[in-house]
């Protein structure tokens, strides 16, 4: 409607201009009628009238357009809101599902009793009446052997800490698909968690009782996490990283005196005196090497035993892997 009044306004204004400035053209348009005062007054009234109507309807149309735009915006907002709410609701449901899954996973974890702590990185657990030896993945504590012999720096502290935390406790274990199920000594390779959720492998590294240990450069599941834990322990001079203990070098031996002053010294044989290669060799550091294992042929000074069992009963221990 505002367009119609605009057209009428322009026509009236045009005739007024023609009549005022070109009266002869006005006479031609209106077939010989001469432009006079009456024509002027009528055209002026029409110009004002159509201009006012154009302004009124133009404002009304603008308001309608604004209302229309608001309606469209409100509609879009209403359409977008349920989608946003759905996304929030969906995210919340996913979070709840994850929490429930985690709770179920924690609840379904099978717990085993620790029957013996061998040292800082080896333990025995009772699995349905069968004793299984566990070698902890990703960590390595200083060597510990029979009290009559030597131990590596901070080895006793690491073993004592492991015994304090694990002896007689219930633990859960986790395998790692990137690692073998067992090592060459048939020990299960596992991560160990306490009932309260403490990640034992990581704890021992983080507190300076153990080094991070990657076997044969084979990355494992928590390698990055363990390396960062070792870095923090080293920077904070914890445990074996302290200048008052080993300063990070646990290879040096620490003498441990026997409680029995009458105990006989270790009998050491040379590899040249036994060429059969059928005995189990117990090294000076107390590690039992069976025929065919990695360091068997490299162990030149040792105490011979007829079996691994005899070597272990004498106070020896298996290699790390």
C-alpha positions, 0 to 999 in steps of 0.5 A, a space after each residue: 500500500 505504501 508503494 501506491 501512495 508513493 506513486 500517487 505522491 510522485 504523480 501529483 508532485 510532477 503535475 504541480 511542477 509542470 503546471 508551475 514551470 511549463 504551463 503549456 505542457 499542462 494544457 497539452 496534457 489536459 486538452 487545452 485546460 489552462 493551469 490556474 490557481 485552482 489547479 495549483 491548490 488541488 495539486 498542493 493538497 494532493 501532494 501533501 495528502 499522498 505524502 502523509 499517507 505514504 509516511 503512515 503506511 511506510 512506518 506501519 510496514 516497517 513495524 510489520 517487517 520488524 515484527 516479522 524479523 523478530 518472529 523469525 529470530 524467535 522461531 530460529 532460537 526456539 528451534 536451536 534451543 531444543 537442539 542445544 538442550 539435546 546436545 547438553 543432555 546427550 553429553 550428560 548422558 555420555 558422562 553418566 555412562 562413562 562414570 557408570 562404566 568406570 564404577 562397574 569396572 572398579 567393582 568387577 576388578 578381581 582382587 588377589 592376596 599378596 602371599 610374599 614380596 620378593 623384592 621391590 619389583 617382584 611379588 607372589 600372589 595367590 590366584 585361586 589357590 595357585 601361587 603366581 610370581 609377578 614381575 612388575 612392568 616398567 620399573 626396576 628397583 636396585 638389586 637385593 640378595 641374601 643378607 650375608 651378601 651385598 645389596 645395591 644402593 637403596 635396594 633394601 629401602 625399595 624392598 622394605 617399602 614394597 613389603 610395607 605396602 604389599 605384604 598380605 594386602 589385596 591387589 588387582 593386576 593389569 596385563 599389557 598387550 604390548 608386552 609378553 604374558 610371561 618373561 623367560 622365567 615364567 613370571 607373569 608381567 603385570 601392573 599392580 594396583 592397591 585396593 585404594 587405587 594406588 598404582 604401585 608401579 608408578 608410585 615406586 618410580 615417583 617416590 624414588 624407589 625404582 627406575 623407569 625400565 623399558 625392556 629391550 626398547 619395547 614401549 609399554 602402555 604407561 611408558 610416557 607416564 612412568 618416564 615423567 614420574 621418574 623425571 619428577 623424582 629425579 628433579 626433586 631428589 627423591 629416594 635413590 636420586 638423593 645425593 645422600 643415598 645413590 645420587 641416581 647410581 644404584 649399581 654401586 654395592 652396599 655391604 650388609 653384614 650377616 647377623 651370624 658371624 660364624 656363617 661360612 663364606 660363599 663358595 665361588 667357582 670359575 666358569 672354566 672349572 665347569 664346562 658342562 653348562 648344566 648347573 644353575 649359576 648364582 652370581 656374586 650379586 645373588 642372581 640365579 642364571 639358568 642354562 640358556 638364559 641371557 647372561 648365563 654364559 657371561 657369568 664367569 664367577 658363580 656358585 653352582 646349584 643343581 636347580 633354580 629352586 636350590 639357588 632361590 632357597 639359598 637366598 638368590 633371586 631371578 633376573 629382572 627379565 
